[in-house]
Amino acid sequence: MSDFLFAQPSLFSGFGRCLDIGGTFDGYNTSPSPELADSRALAADFTATGSDMLSALKKFAAGRE
């Protein structure tokens, strides 16, 4: 699964969220258009899927030796 569209908080932003009653620290990755956001997310998903497939194929090939 891709985490492209999710926020990547740091330790300090996590501490700040404890004190953020109004929810002003919520921030997410944005794109200029919905189409661009979809294409970026789709590309990230294909990359993650390809990485998982490659890992599975390597494990399978190692088991056959």
C-alpha positions in Angstrom: 0.0 0.0 0.0 1.2 3.4 -0.8 1.3 6.3 1.7 1.7 9.0 -0.9 -1.4 10.9 0.0 -0.9 10.7 3.8 0.9 13.1 6.0 4.3 12.2 7.3 4.5 13.8 10.8 7.6 14.3 12.8 8.3 13.9 16.5 7.8 17.7 17.1 4.6 17.9 15.1 3.3 14.9 17.1 4.0 16.8 20.3 2.4 19.9 18.9 -0.7 17.9 18.0 -1.2 17.0 21.7 -1.7 20.8 22.3 -3.6 21.5 19.1 -7.3 21.6 20.2 -8.6 23.2 17.0 -7.0 20.7 14.6 -4.9 23.4 12.8 -1.8 21.1 12.4 -3.6 18.6 10.1 -1.8 18.7 6.8 -1.8 16.4 3.8 0.0 16.1 0.6 -1.8 18.2 -2.0 -1.8 18.3 -5.8 -2.9 21.1 -8.2 -5.7 19.0 -9.6 -7.6 15.8 -8.7 -6.3 14.2 -11.9 -2.7 14.8 -11.0 -3.3 13.5 -7.5 -4.9 10.3 -8.9 -2.0 9.8 -11.4 0.6 10.2 -8.7 -1.2 7.9 -6.3 -1.6 5.3 -9.1 2.1 5.5 -10.0 3.0 5.1 -6.3 0.7 2.1 -6.0 2.2 0.4 -9.1 5.7 1.0 -7.7 4.7 -0.6 -4.4 3.0 -3.5 -6.2 6.1 -4.1 -8.4 8.3 -4.0 -5.3 6.2 -6.6 -3.6 6.1 -8.8 -6.7 9.9 -8.6 -7.0 10.4 -9.5 -3.3 8.0 -12.5 -3.7 9.8 -13.7 -6.9 13.2 -13.5 -5.2 11.9 -15.5 -2.2 10.4 -18.1 -4.5 13.6 -18.3 -6.6 15.7 -18.7 -3.4 13.5 -21.5 -2.2 14.0 -23.5 -5.5 17.8 -23.5 -5.2 
